[in-house]
Amino acid sequence: MNLIQMRHLLRRRCGSPSTSDVTETDLNGHLNNAIEEILDKFPFLQGRKRERFSTQANASKYHIDSQTHTVLKVWDRTNDTRLRKIGPSTVAETDFDDAVTGKPTDYARFSRYMQLFPTPDGVYTIEFLCRLIFTPLINDGDFPPMPPTWHRGVCIYATYMYYSDQGKDPQKATFSFNEFLAWSKTKPVEMQDELTDMDQGVELPTLGGGSAQRLDFDHSA
C-alpha cells in the first residue's frame, strides 16, 4: 500500500471520522510516526545501504552522509578484513596518536564522521553498512521503506497512536497495541520476509517455533 491507501485504511480503523474532525495531515502524521517506530524495532533491507569511500594518507576522519542513522559494520575491502568498532567514550579516554599510521583495523562513529585507527598510511577502500534515517512520506504515491506484508502492520500501529493521542481512548489504544503485538509475532524474524532460502526445500522440519518467532514488541525501548 502507498500513503493514500494506508491513510484510507487507517481512517476506517479509526471509525471513519470526517476530514474536518481528523485531517489527512493528522493521519499522515500517525502513519509516519508508526513507520519510524517500527523501523527502530525491526530491521528491513530497504532501510539499509552500503557506502564506500577511499582513504588518504595521514587522514583519519571521513565525512558520513547526514541520512546515516547507524553504522552497522565496516570493512577494509582493500585487504578483505572487517574493522572493529571502538566506542566514542573509549576514544575520549584513550590517547590515540594520529601520527601512528598503518592499515586501518578499528573505527569509531561520531555524529557526522567516521574515524579510523591507526591513521591510514595510504589509499584503502572502506565500505560500511548503515541504517538510514527515515524520511517521512509526503506524497500520496509514496511507499514506506519496508516489505508490502508490513504495510497493514503500520496501519494497526498507527491506530494505536491515534487512540492514545488524538482519539483519547485508552481502551481502544490498548486493544490496538495488543493487536499489533499479536500481528507482529506472525512475521518472520529480522529480514527473512525479504529473503529467499534457495535450500529451504532440502531442510527437514523441526519441532518448536521459538527461534522462528520475533520477540515481543517493546514499546518502552
SEMIZA-284815 format. One record per residue: x, y, z of N, C-alpha, C in turn. Coordinates in Angstrom, 1 decimal, decimal comma. Layout:
// SEMIZA-284815
{site {X; Y; Z}; {X; Y; Z}; {X; Y; Z}},
...
END
This chain:
// SEMIZA-284815
{site {0,8; -1,2; 0,0}; {0,0; 0,0; 0,0}; {0,9; 1,2; 0,0}},
{site {0,4; 2,3; -0,7}; {1,1; 3,6; -0,7}; {0,4; 4,4; 0,4}},
{site {0,9; 5,7; 0,5}; {0,4; 6,5; 1,6}; {-1,1; 6,7; 1,6}},
{site {-1,7; 7,0; 0,4}; {-3,1; 7,3; 0,4}; {-3,9; 6,0; 0,7}},
{site {-3,4; 4,9; 0,3}; {-4,1; 3,6; 0,6}; {-4,1; 3,3; 2,1}},
{site {-2,9; 3,5; 2,7}; {-2,8; 3,3; 4,2}; {-3,6; 4,3; 5,0}},
{site {-3,7; 5,5; 4,4}; {-4,5; 6,6; 5,1}; {-6,0; 6,2; 5,1}},
{site {-6,4; 5,7; 4,0}; {-7,8; 5,3; 3,9}; {-8,1; 4,2; 4,8}},
{site {-7,2; 3,2; 4,9}; {-7,4; 2,0; 5,9}; {-7,4; 2,5; 7,3}},
{site {-6,5; 3,4; 7,6}; {-6,4; 4,0; 9,0}; {-7,6; 4,7; 9,3}},
{site {-8,2; 5,5; 8,4}; {-9,4; 6,2; 8,7}; {-10,5; 5,3; 9,0}},
{site {-10,7; 4,2; 8,3}; {-11,7; 3,2; 8,5}; {-11,5; 2,6; 9,9}},
{site {-10,2; 2,3; 10,2}; {-10,0; 1,6; 11,5}; {-10,3; 2,5; 12,7}},
{site {-10,2; 3,8; 12,4}; {-10,5; 4,8; 13,5}; {-11,9; 5,2; 13,6}},
{site {-12,8; 4,5; 12,9}; {-14,2; 4,8; 12,9}; {-14,7; 5,8; 11,9}},
{site {-13,9; 6,0; 10,8}; {-14,3; 6,8; 9,7}; {-14,7; 8,2; 10,1}},
{site {-13,8; 8,9; 10,9}; {-14,1; 10,3; 11,2}; {-14,0; 11,2; 10,0}},
{site {-14,8; 12,3; 10,0}; {-14,8; 13,2; 8,8}; {-13,4; 13,9; 8,7}},
{site {-13,1; 14,4; 7,5}; {-11,8; 15,1; 7,4}; {-11,8; 16,4; 8,1}},
{site {-13,0; 17,0; 8,5}; {-13,0; 18,2; 9,4}; {-12,6; 17,8; 10,8}},
{site {-13,0; 16,6; 11,3}; {-12,6; 16,2; 12,6}; {-11,2; 15,7; 12,7}},
{site {-10,8; 14,9; 11,7}; {-9,4; 14,3; 11,6}; {-8,9; 14,6; 10,2}},
{site {-8,0; 15,5; 10,1}; {-7,5; 15,8; 8,8}; {-6,6; 14,8; 8,2}},
{site {-6,4; 14,9; 6,9}; {-5,4; 14,0; 6,2}; {-4,0; 14,1; 6,8}},
{site {-3,7; 15,4; 7,1}; {-2,3; 15,6; 7,7}; {-2,2; 14,9; 9,0}},
{site {-3,2; 14,9; 9,8}; {-3,2; 14,2; 11,1}; {-2,9; 12,7; 10,9}},
{site {-3,6; 12,1; 9,9}; {-3,4; 10,7; 9,7}; {-2,0; 10,4; 9,1}},
{site {-1,6; 11,3; 8,3}; {-0,2; 11,1; 7,7}; {0,8; 11,1; 8,9}},
{site {0,6; 12,0; 9,8}; {1,5; 12,1; 11,0}; {1,5; 10,8; 11,8}},
{site {0,3; 10,2; 12,0}; {0,3; 9,0; 12,8}; {1,0; 7,9; 12,0}},
{site {0,7; 7,8; 10,7}; {1,4; 6,8; 9,9}; {2,9; 6,9; 9,9}},
{site {3,4; 8,1; 9,7}; {4,8; 8,3; 9,7}; {5,4; 8,0; 11,0}},
{site {4,8; 8,4; 12,1}; {5,3; 8,0; 13,4}; {5,3; 6,5; 13,6}},
{site {4,3; 5,8; 13,1}; {4,2; 4,4; 13,2}; {5,4; 3,7; 12,4}},
{site {5,6; 4,2; 11,2}; {6,7; 3,7; 10,4}; {8,0; 3,9; 11,1}},
{site {8,2; 5,1; 11,6}; {9,5; 5,4; 12,2}; {9,8; 4,4; 13,4}},
{site {8,7; 4,2; 14,2}; {8,9; 3,4; 15,4}; {9,1; 1,9; 15,0}},
{site {8,4; 1,5; 14,0}; {8,6; 0,1; 13,5}; {10,0; -0,1; 13,0}},
{site {10,5; 0,9; 12,2}; {11,8; 0,8; 11,7}; {12,9; 0,7; 12,8}},
{site {12,6; 1,4; 13,9}; {13,5; 1,4; 15,0}; {13,5; 0,0; 15,7}},
{site {12,4; -0,8; 15,6}; {12,3; -2,0; 16,3}; {12,7; -3,2; 15,4}},
{site {12,4; -3,1; 14,1}; {12,6; -4,3; 13,2}; {13,5; -3,9; 12,0}},
{site {14,5; -4,7; 11,6}; {15,3; -4,3; 10,5}; {14,7; -4,7; 9,2}},
{site {14,9; -3,8; 8,2}; {14,4; -4,1; 6,8}; {15,5; -3,7; 5,8}},
{site {15,6; -4,5; 4,8}; {16,7; -4,2; 3,8}; {16,5; -2,9; 3,1}},
{site {15,2; -2,4; 2,9}; {15,0; -1,1; 2,2}; {15,6; 0,0; 3,1}},
{site {15,7; -0,2; 4,4}; {16,1; 0,9; 5,2}; {17,6; 0,9; 5,5}},
{site {18,3; 0,1; 4,7}; {19,8; 0,0; 4,8}; {20,5; 0,2; 3,5}},
{site {21,8; 0,5; 3,5}; {22,5; 0,7; 2,3}; {24,0; 0,5; 2,6}},
{site {24,8; 0,2; 1,5}; {26,2; 0,1; 1,7}; {26,9; 1,4; 1,0}},
{site {27,9; 1,9; 1,7}; {28,6; 3,0; 1,2}; {30,1; 2,7; 1,1}},
{site {30,8; 3,4; 0,2}; {32,2; 3,2; 0,1}; {32,9; 4,6; 0,0}},
{site {34,1; 4,6; 0,6}; {35,0; 5,8; 0,4}; {36,4; 5,3; 0,4}},
{site {37,3; 6,2; -0,2}; {38,7; 5,9; -0,3}; {39,5; 6,8; 0,8}},
{site {40,4; 6,2; 1,5}; {41,1; 6,9; 2,5}; {42,3; 7,7; 1,8}},
{site {42,8; 8,6; 2,5}; {44,0; 9,3; 2,1}; {45,1; 9,2; 3,2}},
{site {46,3; 9,2; 2,7}; {47,4; 9,0; 3,7}; {47,4; 10,2; 4,7}},
{site {47,6; 9,8; 6,0}; {47,7; 10,7; 7,1}; {46,4; 11,5; 7,4}},
{site {45,2; 10,9; 7,0}; {43,9; 11,5; 7,3}; {43,1; 10,4; 8,0}},
{site {42,6; 10,7; 9,2}; {41,9; 9,6; 10,0}; {40,4; 9,8; 10,0}},
{site {39,9; 11,0; 9,7}; {38,5; 11,3; 9,8}; {37,8; 11,5; 8,4}},
{site {36,6; 10,8; 8,3}; {35,9; 10,8; 7,0}; {34,5; 11,1; 7,2}},
{site {33,9; 12,0; 6,3}; {32,6; 12,5; 6,5}; {31,6; 11,4; 6,2}},
{site {30,5; 11,4; 7,0}; {29,4; 10,4; 6,8}; {28,1; 11,2; 6,4}},
{site {27,4; 10,7; 5,4}; {26,1; 11,4; 5,0}; {25,2; 11,6; 6,1}},
{site {24,5; 12,8; 6,1}; {23,5; 13,1; 7,1}; {22,3; 12,2; 7,2}},
{site {22,1; 11,4; 6,2}; {21,0; 10,4; 6,2}; {21,4; 9,1; 6,9}},
{site {22,6; 9,0; 7,4}; {23,0; 7,8; 8,0}; {22,6; 7,8; 9,5}},
{site {21,8; 6,8; 9,8}; {21,3; 6,7; 11,2}; {22,3; 5,9; 12,1}},
{site {22,7; 4,7; 11,7}; {23,6; 3,9; 12,4}; {24,5; 3,2; 11,5}},
{site {25,8; 3,2; 11,8}; {26,8; 2,4; 11,1}; {26,8; 1,0; 11,7}},
{site {26,5; 0,0; 10,9}; {26,4; -1,4; 11,5}; {27,6; -2,2; 11,4}},
{site {28,3; -2,1; 10,2}; {29,5; -2,9; 10,0}; {30,5; -2,1; 9,1}},
{site {31,8; -2,3; 9,3}; {32,7; -1,6; 8,4}; {33,8; -2,6; 8,0}},
{site {34,2; -2,5; 6,7}; {35,2; -3,4; 6,2}; {36,3; -2,6; 5,4}},
{site {37,5; -3,1; 5,5}; {38,6; -2,7; 4,6}; {38,6; -3,6; 3,4}},
{site {38,0; -3,2; 2,3}; {37,9; -4,0; 1,2}; {39,2; -4,2; 0,4}},
{site {40,1; -3,3; 0,6}; {41,4; -3,5; 0,0}; {42,1; -4,7; 0,6}},
{site {41,9; -5,0; 1,9}; {42,6; -6,2; 2,5}; {41,6; -7,2; 2,9}},
{site {40,3; -7,1; 2,5}; {39,3; -8,0; 2,9}; {39,2; -8,4; 4,3}},
{site {39,2; -7,3; 5,2}; {39,1; -7,5; 6,6}; {38,0; -6,6; 7,2}},
{site {37,4; -7,1; 8,3}; {36,4; -6,3; 8,9}; {37,0; -5,5; 10,0}},
{site {36,6; -4,2; 10,1}; {37,2; -3,3; 11,2}; {36,4; -3,5; 12,5}},
{site {37,1; -3,4; 13,6}; {36,5; -3,5; 14,9}; {36,0; -2,1; 15,3}},
{site {34,8; -2,1; 16,0}; {34,3; -0,8; 16,5}; {34,8; -0,4; 17,8}},
{site {35,2; 0,9; 17,9}; {35,6; 1,5; 19,2}; {34,5; 2,5; 19,6}},
{site {34,1; 2,4; 20,8}; {33,1; 3,4; 21,3}; {33,7; 4,8; 21,5}},
{site {32,9; 5,8; 21,3}; {33,3; 7,2; 21,5}; {33,9; 7,5; 22,8}},
{site {33,4; 6,8; 23,9}; {34,0; 7,1; 25,2}; {35,4; 6,5; 25,3}},
{site {35,6; 5,4; 24,6}; {36,9; 4,8; 24,6}; {37,9; 5,7; 23,9}},
{site {37,4; 6,3; 22,8}; {38,3; 7,2; 22,1}; {38,6; 8,4; 22,9}},
{site {37,6; 8,9; 23,7}; {37,8; 10,1; 24,5}; {38,8; 9,8; 25,7}},
{site {38,8; 8,6; 26,2}; {39,6; 8,2; 27,3}; {41,0; 7,7; 26,9}},
{site {41,2; 7,4; 25,6}; {42,5; 6,8; 25,2}; {43,3; 7,8; 24,4}},
{site {44,5; 7,8; 24,6}; {45,4; 8,8; 23,9}; {45,9; 8,2; 22,6}},
{site {45,0; 8,3; 21,6}; {45,4; 7,8; 20,3}; {46,3; 8,8; 19,6}},
{site {47,4; 8,3; 19,0}; {48,4; 9,2; 18,4}; {48,1; 9,2; 16,9}},
{site {47,6; 10,3; 16,4}; {47,3; 10,4; 14,9}; {48,5; 10,2; 14,1}},
{site {49,7; 10,4; 14,6}; {50,9; 10,3; 13,9}; {51,2; 8,8; 13,6}},
{site {50,6; 7,9; 14,3}; {50,8; 6,5; 14,1}; {50,0; 6,1; 12,9}},
{site {50,6; 5,7; 11,9}; {49,9; 5,3; 10,6}; {50,1; 3,8; 10,3}},
{site {49,2; 3,3; 9,5}; {49,2; 1,9; 9,1}; {47,9; 1,5; 8,4}},
{site {47,7; 0,2; 8,3}; {46,5; -0,3; 7,8}; {45,4; -0,2; 8,8}},
{site {44,3; 0,4; 8,5}; {43,2; 0,6; 9,5}; {42,7; -0,8; 10,0}},
{site {42,5; -0,8; 11,3}; {42,0; -2,1; 12,0}; {40,8; -1,8; 12,8}},
{site {40,5; -0,5; 13,2}; {39,4; -0,1; 14,1}; {38,8; 1,2; 13,6}},
{site {37,6; 1,4; 14,0}; {36,9; 2,6; 13,7}; {36,0; 3,1; 14,8}},
{site {35,7; 4,4; 14,8}; {34,7; 4,9; 15,7}; {33,8; 5,8; 15,0}},
{site {32,5; 5,8; 15,3}; {31,5; 6,6; 14,6}; {31,1; 7,8; 15,5}},
{site {31,2; 8,9; 14,9}; {30,8; 10,2; 15,6}; {29,6; 10,7; 14,8}},
{site {29,1; 11,9; 15,2}; {27,9; 12,4; 14,6}; {27,9; 12,5; 13,1}},
{site {28,9; 13,1; 12,5}; {29,0; 13,3; 11,1}; {30,2; 12,8; 10,4}},
{site {31,0; 12,0; 11,2}; {32,2; 11,4; 10,6}; {32,6; 10,1; 11,2}},
{site {33,4; 9,4; 10,5}; {34,0; 8,1; 11,0}; {35,5; 8,3; 11,1}},
{site {36,0; 7,9; 12,2}; {37,5; 8,0; 12,5}; {38,1; 6,6; 12,4}},
{site {39,2; 6,5; 11,7}; {39,9; 5,2; 11,5}; {41,2; 5,1; 12,4}},
{site {41,5; 3,9; 12,9}; {42,7; 3,7; 13,7}; {43,4; 2,5; 13,2}},
{site {44,7; 2,5; 13,1}; {45,5; 3,7; 13,1}; {45,2; 4,6; 11,9}},
{site {45,7; 5,8; 11,9}; {45,5; 6,7; 10,7}; {46,1; 6,0; 9,5}},
{site {45,2; 6,0; 8,4}; {45,7; 5,3; 7,2}; {47,0; 5,9; 6,7}},
{site {47,8; 4,9; 6,2}; {49,1; 5,3; 5,6}; {49,1; 5,4; 4,1}},
{site {47,9; 5,2; 3,5}; {47,8; 5,2; 2,1}; {46,3; 5,2; 1,7}},
{site {46,1; 4,7; 0,5}; {44,7; 4,6; 0,0}; {44,2; 3,2; 0,2}},
{site {43,0; 3,2; 0,9}; {42,3; 2,0; 1,2}; {40,8; 2,2; 0,9}},
{site {40,2; 1,2; 0,3}; {38,7; 1,2; 0,1}; {38,0; 0,7; 1,3}},
{site {37,3; 1,6; 1,9}; {36,5; 1,3; 3,1}; {35,0; 1,3; 2,7}},
{site {34,4; 0,2; 3,1}; {32,9; 0,0; 2,9}; {32,2; -0,2; 4,2}},
{site {31,0; 0,4; 4,3}; {30,3; 0,2; 5,6}; {28,8; 0,0; 5,2}},
{site {28,2; -0,8; 6,1}; {26,7; -1,0; 6,0}; {26,1; -0,1; 7,1}},
{site {25,0; 0,6; 6,7}; {24,4; 1,5; 7,6}; {22,9; 1,5; 7,5}},
{site {22,2; 1,9; 8,5}; {20,8; 2,1; 8,6}; {20,5; 3,6; 8,3}},
{site {19,5; 3,8; 7,5}; {19,2; 5,2; 7,1}; {18,1; 5,8; 8,0}},
{site {18,2; 7,1; 8,1}; {17,2; 7,9; 8,8}; {16,0; 7,9; 7,9}},
{site {14,8; 7,7; 8,6}; {13,6; 7,6; 7,8}; {13,1; 9,0; 7,4}},
{site {12,8; 9,1; 6,1}; {12,3; 10,3; 5,5}; {10,7; 10,2; 5,5}},
{site {10,0; 11,0; 6,2}; {8,5; 10,9; 6,2}; {7,9; 10,9; 4,9}},
{site {6,8; 10,1; 4,7}; {6,1; 10,1; 3,5}; {5,2; 11,4; 3,4}},
{site {5,2; 11,9; 2,2}; {4,5; 13,2; 2,0}; {3,5; 13,1; 0,8}},
{site {3,9; 12,5; -0,3}; {3,0; 12,3; -1,4}; {2,2; 11,1; -1,3}},
{site {1,0; 11,1; -1,9}; {0,1; 10,0; -1,8}; {0,6; 8,7; -2,4}},
{site {1,5; 8,9; -3,4}; {2,1; 7,7; -4,0}; {3,3; 7,1; -3,3}},
{site {3,7; 7,7; -2,2}; {4,9; 7,3; -1,5}; {4,7; 5,9; -0,8}},
{site {5,7; 5,1; -0,8}; {5,6; 3,8; -0,2}; {6,6; 3,8; 1,0}},
{site {6,2; 3,1; 2,1}; {7,1; 3,0; 3,3}; {8,3; 2,1; 2,9}},
{site {9,5; 2,3; 3,5}; {10,7; 1,5; 3,3}; {10,6; 0,2; 4,0}},
{site {9,7; -0,6; 3,6}; {9,6; -2,0; 4,2}; {8,8; -2,8; 3,3}},
{site {8,8; -4,2; 3,5}; {8,0; -5,1; 2,6}; {6,5; -4,8; 2,6}},
{site {5,8; -5,1; 1,5}; {4,4; -4,9; 1,5}; {3,6; -5,6; 2,6}},
{site {4,2; -6,7; 3,0}; {3,5; -7,5; 4,1}; {3,4; -6,7; 5,4}},
{site {4,2; -5,7; 5,5}; {4,3; -4,9; 6,8}; {3,4; -3,7; 6,7}},
{site {2,8; -3,4; 5,6}; {2,0; -2,1; 5,4}; {0,8; -2,2; 6,3}},
{site {0,2; -3,3; 6,4}; {-1,0; -3,4; 7,3}; {-0,6; -3,2; 8,7}},
{site {0,5; -3,7; 9,1}; {1,0; -3,6; 10,5}; {1,2; -2,1; 10,8}},
{site {1,7; -1,3; 9,8}; {1,8; 0,1; 10,0}; {0,5; 0,7; 10,4}},
{site {-0,6; 0,3; 9,7}; {-1,9; 0,9; 9,9}; {-2,4; 0,5; 11,3}},
{site {-2,1; -0,8; 11,7}; {-2,6; -1,2; 13,0}; {-1,9; -0,4; 14,1}},
{site {-0,6; -0,2; 14,0}; {0,2; 0,5; 15,0}; {-0,2; 2,0; 15,0}},
{site {-0,5; 2,5; 13,8}; {-0,9; 3,9; 13,7}; {-2,3; 4,1; 14,4}},
{site {-3,1; 3,1; 14,3}; {-4,4; 3,1; 15,0}; {-4,2; 3,3; 16,5}},
{site {-3,3; 2,5; 17,1}; {-2,9; 2,7; 18,5}; {-2,5; 4,1; 18,8}},
{site {-1,7; 4,7; 17,9}; {-1,2; 6,0; 18,1}; {-2,3; 7,0; 18,1}},
{site {-3,2; 6,8; 17,2}; {-4,4; 7,7; 17,0}; {-5,2; 7,7; 18,3}},
{site {-5,6; 6,5; 18,8}; {-6,4; 6,4; 20,0}; {-5,7; 6,8; 21,3}},
{site {-4,4; 6,7; 21,3}; {-3,6; 7,1; 22,5}; {-3,3; 8,6; 22,5}},
{site {-3,5; 9,2; 21,3}; {-3,2; 10,7; 21,2}; {-4,5; 11,4; 20,8}},
{site {-4,9; 11,4; 19,6}; {-6,0; 12,2; 19,1}; {-7,3; 11,7; 19,5}},
{site {-7,5; 10,3; 19,5}; {-8,7; 9,7; 19,9}; {-9,0; 9,8; 21,4}},
{site {-7,9; 9,8; 22,2}; {-8,1; 9,9; 23,6}; {-9,0; 8,8; 24,2}},
{site {-8,7; 7,6; 23,7}; {-9,5; 6,4; 24,2}; {-8,5; 5,3; 24,6}},
{site {-8,2; 5,3; 25,9}; {-7,2; 4,3; 26,4}; {-7,6; 2,9; 26,1}},
{site {-8,8; 2,5; 26,2}; {-9,2; 1,1; 25,9}; {-9,0; 0,7; 24,5}},
{site {-9,3; 1,6; 23,6}; {-9,1; 1,3; 22,2}; {-7,6; 1,3; 21,8}},
{site {-6,9; 2,2; 22,5}; {-5,5; 2,3; 22,3}; {-4,8; 1,0; 22,8}},
{site {-5,2; 0,5; 23,9}; {-4,7; -0,8; 24,4}; {-5,0; -2,0; 23,5}},
{site {-6,3; -2,0; 23,0}; {-6,7; -3,0; 22,1}; {-5,8; -3,0; 20,9}},
{site {-5,6; -1,8; 20,3}; {-4,9; -1,7; 19,0}; {-3,4; -2,1; 19,2}},
{site {-2,9; -1,7; 20,4}; {-1,5; -2,1; 20,7}; {-1,3; -3,6; 20,8}},
{site {-2,2; -4,2; 21,5}; {-2,2; -5,7; 21,7}; {-2,4; -6,4; 20,3}},
{site {-3,2; -5,8; 19,5}; {-3,5; -6,3; 18,2}; {-2,2; -6,3; 17,4}},
{site {-1,4; -5,2; 17,5}; {-0,1; -5,1; 16,8}; {0,8; -6,2; 17,3}},
{site {0,9; -6,4; 18,6}; {1,7; -7,4; 19,2}; {1,4; -8,7; 18,6}},
{site {0,2; -9,1; 18,6}; {-0,2; -10,4; 18,1}; {0,1; -10,5; 16,6}},
{site {-0,2; -9,4; 15,9}; {0,1; -9,4; 14,4}; {1,6; -9,6; 14,1}},
{site {2,4; -8,8; 14,8}; {3,9; -8,8; 14,5}; {4,5; -10,1; 14,8}},
{site {3,9; -10,9; 15,8}; {4,5; -12,2; 16,1}; {4,4; -13,2; 14,9}},
{site {3,5; -12,9; 14,0}; {3,4; -13,8; 12,9}; {4,4; -13,5; 11,8}},
{site {5,1; -12,4; 11,9}; {6,1; -12,0; 10,9}; {7,4; -12,7; 11,1}},
{site {8,2; -13,0; 10,0}; {9,5; -13,7; 10,2}; {10,5; -12,9; 11,0}},
{site {11,4; -13,5; 11,5}; {12,5; -12,9; 12,3}; {13,3; -12,0; 11,4}},
{site {13,6; -10,8; 11,9}; {14,5; -9,9; 11,2}; {14,1; -9,7; 9,7}},
{site {15,0; -10,0; 8,8}; {14,7; -9,7; 7,4}; {14,4; -10,9; 6,6}},
{site {13,9; -12,0; 7,2}; {13,6; -13,2; 6,4}; {12,5; -13,0; 5,5}},
{site {11,6; -12,1; 5,7}; {10,5; -11,9; 4,8}; {10,9; -11,2; 3,5}},
{site {12,2; -10,8; 3,4}; {12,7; -10,2; 2,2}; {13,7; -11,1; 1,5}},
{site {14,0; -12,2; 2,1}; {15,0; -13,1; 1,5}; {14,4; -14,5; 1,1}},
{site {15,0; -15,1; 0,2}; {14,5; -16,4; -0,3}; {15,6; -17,4; 0,0}},
{site {15,3; -18,5; 0,7}; {16,2; -19,5; 1,1}; {16,2; -20,5; -0,1}},
{site {17,2; -20,6; -0,9}; {17,2; -21,5; -2,0}; {17,2; -22,9; -1,6}},
{site {17,7; -23,3; -0,4}; {17,8; -24,7; 0,0}; {16,6; -25,0; 1,0}},
{site {15,6; -24,2; 1,0}; {14,6; -24,4; 2,0}; {13,9; -25,8; 1,9}},
{site {13,7; -26,2; 0,6}; {13,0; -27,5; 0,4}; {13,8; -28,7; 0,8}},
{site {15,2; -28,5; 1,1}; {16,0; -29,6; 1,4}; {16,0; -29,9; 2,9}},
{site {15,7; -28,8; 3,7}; {15,8; -28,9; 5,1}; {14,6; -29,7; 5,7}},
{site {14,9; -30,5; 6,7}; {13,9; -31,3; 7,4}; {13,2; -30,4; 8,4}},
{site {11,9; -30,5; 8,6}; {11,2; -29,7; 9,6}; {11,6; -30,1; 11,0}},
{site {11,6; -29,2; 11,9}; {11,9; -29,4; 13,3}; {10,8; -28,9; 14,2}},
{site {10,6; -29,5; 15,3}; {9,6; -29,1; 16,3}; {10,1; -27,8; 17,0}},
{site {9,1; -27,0; 17,5}; {9,4; -25,9; 18,3}; {9,5; -24,6; 17,4}},
{site {8,9; -23,6; 17,8}; {8,9; -22,4; 16,9}; {9,5; -21,2; 17,6}},
{site {10,3; -21,4; 18,7}; {10,8; -20,3; 19,4}; {11,8; -19,5; 18,6}},
{site {12,7; -20,2; 17,9}; {13,7; -19,4; 17,1}; {13,2; -18,8; 15,9}},
{site {12,0; -19,2; 15,5}; {11,4; -18,6; 14,3}; {10,4; -17,5; 14,6}},
{site {10,3; -17,2; 15,8}; {9,3; -16,1; 16,2}; {10,1; -14,9; 16,6}},
{site {9,5; -13,8; 16,4}; {10,0; -12,5; 16,8}; {9,8; -12,2; 18,3}},
{site {10,7; -11,6; 18,9}; {10,5; -11,2; 20,3}; {9,3; -10,2; 20,4}},
{site {8,7; -10,1; 21,6}; {7,6; -9,2; 21,8}; {8,1; -7,8; 21,5}},
{site {7,2; -7,0; 20,9}; {7,5; -5,6; 20,6}; {7,5; -4,8; 21,9}},
{site {8,6; -4,2; 22,2}; {8,8; -3,5; 23,5}; {8,6; -2,0; 23,2}},
{site {7,5; -1,4; 23,5}; {7,2; 0,0; 23,2}; {8,0; 0,9; 24,1}},
{site {8,5; 0,4; 25,3}; {9,2; 1,2; 26,2}; {10,6; 1,5; 25,8}},
{site {11,2; 0,7; 24,8}; {12,6; 0,8; 24,4}; {12,8; 2,1; 23,7}},
END
